[in-house]
Amino acid sequence: MNTTIWMALALVLVLEGLGPMFLPRVWRRMLLSMAQLPDRLLHRFGGGLVVAGVVIYYMIAAHSS
């Protein structure tokens, strides 16, 4: 696998770990409130994150070429 992919995964893990590490109560409340959201809204939210990630990846890949 490409080194860049591993570095990106490492960065995601670091960023995801900051919430529970520094603000565990807030993080837990956020997860509980998200669990109450309708599936359709979660699908849209997840799709938006995927699209944003692909756009950012494309912009960085096109800029570095």
C-alpha distance (Angstrom), angle and dihedral (degrees) to the residues before:
residue distance angle dihedral
M1 . . .
N2 3.77 . .
T3 3.81 116.3 .
T4 3.79 90.3 -129.5
I5 3.80 91.1 59.4
W6 3.81 91.2 51.9
M7 3.80 90.8 48.5
A8 3.80 90.8 49.6
L9 3.81 90.8 50.0
A10 3.80 90.4 49.3
L11 3.81 90.6 51.5
V12 3.81 91.4 49.6
L13 3.81 90.5 51.5
V14 3.81 91.6 49.7
L15 3.81 92.6 48.7
E16 3.81 92.6 45.2
G17 3.79 91.0 50.4
L18 3.81 95.1 53.0
G19 3.82 94.3 74.5
P20 3.80 98.7 55.1
M21 3.79 91.2 37.9
F22 3.81 98.7 53.6
L23 3.82 104.3 20.3
P24 3.82 108.0 25.4
R25 3.82 96.2 159.3
V26 3.80 93.9 48.4
W27 3.80 90.5 44.8
R28 3.83 91.7 50.9
R29 3.82 92.2 48.7
M30 3.80 90.2 49.6
L31 3.81 91.5 52.0
L32 3.80 92.0 47.3
S33 3.80 91.8 50.1
M34 3.81 91.5 47.3
A35 3.82 89.7 51.5
Q36 3.80 88.1 60.7
L37 3.81 94.3 54.8
P38 3.80 119.1 103.4
D39 3.81 116.8 -98.1
R40 3.80 91.9 -117.6
L41 3.79 91.9 59.3
L42 3.81 91.9 47.4
H43 3.83 89.7 50.2
R44 3.80 90.3 53.4
F45 3.80 92.2 46.0
G46 3.81 91.9 49.6
G47 3.79 91.6 45.8
G48 3.79 90.3 50.9
L49 3.79 90.6 52.3
V50 3.80 91.3 49.7
V51 3.82 92.4 49.3
A52 3.82 91.3 47.1
G53 3.80 90.5 50.1
V54 3.80 93.2 49.2
V55 3.81 91.7 47.9
I56 3.81 92.4 49.5
Y57 3.81 91.0 46.7
Y58 3.80 91.1 49.4
M59 3.80 92.4 48.1
I60 3.81 92.4 50.6
A61 3.82 93.1 44.3
A62 3.82 92.5 48.4
H63 3.80 92.5 46.1
S64 3.81 94.7 50.0
S65 3.83 94.0 50.4
